[in-house]
Amino acid sequence: MTIDEIQRWVLGRLPDGWFAEPPEIEADDDEILIVGALADADLAEDTGSGGIQAARAARVQRFREESRDLRMRIARDAERRFGRKVAWGIMIGGERKLFTTLSIPVMTRLRLSERQVLDTLVQAGVARSRSEALAWCVRLVGRHEAEWISELREALVRVNELRRRGPA
């Protein structure tokens, strides 16, 4: 299944009015992540930042509780259809809050110099473990090379289309 097919299926299953705008839907071979935006809390102008944060947290909690049964049903159906776990999250007030996500162990064959980089990040307190340090490195590359990675993903979509069509 392509990401477009997954996105169309998910959008077709979500109830109208759940989110303030169409959700972000991402997927890899293991997981589908659905992150929807909630309308921000409508508070008086003189509300302090603590009050705003409390209202946002309450709104997220309310959404999470009220939507739990249907989110679980959609997730079960998607897992059967696509063979991937489903994770959910919310955007509110510019902050992204994930409810559930997978943490997939990855086989790595790192050489000493590469392990030393991870160990330095752990010793410096940037990460608690080599695994967390590796995740930190991946996020850093993703942030700084986002345009290049996006172009690479687009190229892979085209390659997959050509493979699916086969020779003429």
C-alpha positions as CSV (number, residue, x, y, z in Angstrom):
1,M,0.0,0.0,0.0
2,T,1.2,3.5,-0.8
3,I,1.0,6.4,1.6
4,D,-1.7,8.0,-0.6
5,E,-3.8,4.8,-0.2
6,I,-3.3,4.8,3.5
7,Q,-4.1,8.5,3.8
8,R,-7.3,8.2,1.7
9,W,-8.5,5.2,3.8
10,V,-7.8,6.9,7.1
11,L,-9.4,10.2,6.0
12,G,-12.5,8.2,5.0
13,R,-12.7,6.5,8.4
14,L,-12.3,9.6,10.6
15,P,-15.5,11.3,11.8
16,D,-16.2,14.8,10.6
17,G,-15.4,17.4,13.1
18,W,-12.7,15.5,15.0
19,F,-10.0,17.8,14.0
20,A,-9.7,21.5,13.1
21,E,-8.0,20.6,9.8
22,P,-7.1,17.5,7.9
23,P,-4.7,15.4,10.0
24,E,-1.1,14.6,9.2
25,I,-0.8,10.9,8.3
26,E,2.7,9.4,8.1
27,A,3.6,5.8,7.6
28,D,6.6,3.4,7.3
29,D,6.8,-0.3,7.1
30,D,5.9,-0.8,10.8
31,E,3.6,2.1,11.8
32,I,0.9,4.5,10.7
33,L,0.9,7.8,12.7
34,I,-2.2,10.0,12.7
35,V,-1.8,13.5,14.2
36,G,-4.8,15.8,14.2
37,A,-5.0,19.5,15.1
38,L,-7.5,20.5,17.9
39,A,-8.8,24.0,18.0
40,D,-7.0,26.0,20.6
41,A,-8.7,26.8,23.9
42,D,-10.8,29.9,23.6
43,L,-9.8,31.9,26.7
44,A,-9.9,35.5,27.9
45,E,-7.0,37.6,26.7
46,D,-5.7,38.1,30.2
47,T,-5.3,34.3,30.8
48,G,-1.8,33.5,31.9
49,S,0.4,30.9,30.2
50,G,-0.3,28.5,33.1
51,G,-4.0,28.8,32.5
52,I,-3.6,28.3,28.7
53,Q,-1.4,25.2,29.2
54,A,-4.0,23.8,31.6
55,A,-6.8,24.4,29.2
56,R,-4.9,22.8,26.3
57,A,-4.0,19.8,28.4
58,A,-7.6,19.4,29.4
59,R,-8.8,19.6,25.8
60,V,-6.3,16.9,24.8
61,Q,-7.3,14.7,27.6
62,R,-11.0,15.2,26.8
63,F,-10.4,14.3,23.1
64,R,-8.3,11.3,24.1
65,E,-11.0,9.9,26.4
66,E,-14.0,10.7,24.2
67,S,-12.5,9.3,21.0
68,R,-10.8,6.2,22.6
69,D,-13.3,3.6,21.5
70,L,-13.5,4.8,17.9
71,R,-9.7,5.4,17.6
72,M,-9.1,1.8,18.8
73,R,-11.6,0.4,16.3
74,I,-10.0,2.4,13.4
75,A,-6.6,1.3,14.5
76,R,-7.7,-2.4,14.6
77,D,-9.2,-2.1,11.1
78,A,-6.1,-0.4,9.8
79,E,-3.8,-3.0,11.4
80,R,-5.7,-5.8,9.7
81,R,-5.8,-4.0,6.4
82,F,-2.2,-2.6,6.2
83,G,-0.3,-4.9,8.6
84,R,1.0,-2.0,10.6
85,K,0.4,-0.7,14.1
86,V,-1.4,2.7,14.4
87,A,-0.3,5.5,16.7
88,W,-2.2,8.7,17.4
89,G,-1.3,12.2,18.4
90,I,-2.6,15.8,18.6
91,M,-1.4,19.2,17.7
92,I,-2.6,22.1,19.8
93,G,-1.2,25.6,20.3
94,G,1.8,24.7,18.1
95,E,2.7,21.6,20.3
96,R,2.6,18.0,19.2
97,K,1.5,15.4,21.7
98,L,1.7,11.8,20.8
99,F,-0.5,9.3,22.6
100,T,1.1,6.0,21.5
101,T,4.0,5.3,19.2
102,L,6.2,2.3,18.5
103,S,9.8,2.1,19.4
104,I,11.2,-0.5,17.0
105,P,14.6,-2.2,17.7
106,V,16.9,-1.7,14.8
107,M,19.9,-4.0,13.9
108,T,23.0,-1.9,13.7
109,R,26.6,-2.8,13.0
110,L,28.4,0.2,14.2
111,R,32.2,0.4,14.3
112,L,34.2,1.6,17.3
113,S,34.4,5.2,16.0
114,E,30.6,5.3,15.5
115,R,29.9,3.8,18.9
116,Q,32.2,6.4,20.4
117,V,30.1,9.2,19.0
118,L,27.0,7.6,20.7
119,D,28.9,7.1,23.9
120,T,30.0,10.8,23.9
121,L,26.4,11.9,23.6
122,V,25.5,9.6,26.5
123,Q,28.4,10.9,28.7
124,A,27.5,14.5,27.9
125,G,23.9,13.9,29.0
126,V,22.4,14.5,25.6
127,A,21.0,11.0,25.6
128,R,20.4,8.3,28.3
129,S,21.6,5.4,26.2
130,R,23.2,4.5,22.9
131,S,19.7,3.8,21.5
132,E,18.5,7.2,22.5
133,A,21.7,8.8,21.1
134,L,21.2,7.0,17.8
135,A,17.6,8.3,17.6
136,W,18.9,11.8,18.4
137,C,21.4,11.5,15.5
138,V,18.6,10.4,13.1
139,R,16.4,13.3,14.1
140,L,19.3,15.7,13.6
141,V,20.0,14.5,10.1
142,G,16.2,14.5,9.4
143,R,16.0,18.2,10.5
144,H,19.1,19.4,8.7
145,E,18.6,17.3,5.5
146,A,14.8,17.5,5.3
147,E,14.8,18.8,1.7
148,W,17.2,16.1,0.4
149,I,15.3,13.4,2.3
150,S,12.0,14.6,0.8
151,E,13.5,14.5,-2.7
152,L,14.7,11.0,-2.1
153,R,11.3,9.9,-0.9
154,E,9.7,11.4,-4.0
155,A,12.2,9.5,-6.1
156,L,11.4,6.2,-4.3
157,V,7.7,6.7,-5.0
158,R,8.4,7.0,-8.7
159,V,10.7,3.9,-8.6
160,N,7.9,1.9,-6.8
161,E,5.4,3.0,-9.5
162,L,7.7,1.8,-12.2
163,R,8.3,-1.5,-10.5
164,R,4.6,-2.0,-10.1
165,R,3.9,-1.4,-13.8
166,G,6.7,-3.7,-14.9
167,P,8.2,-3.7,-18.4
168,A,5.9,-2.6,-21.2
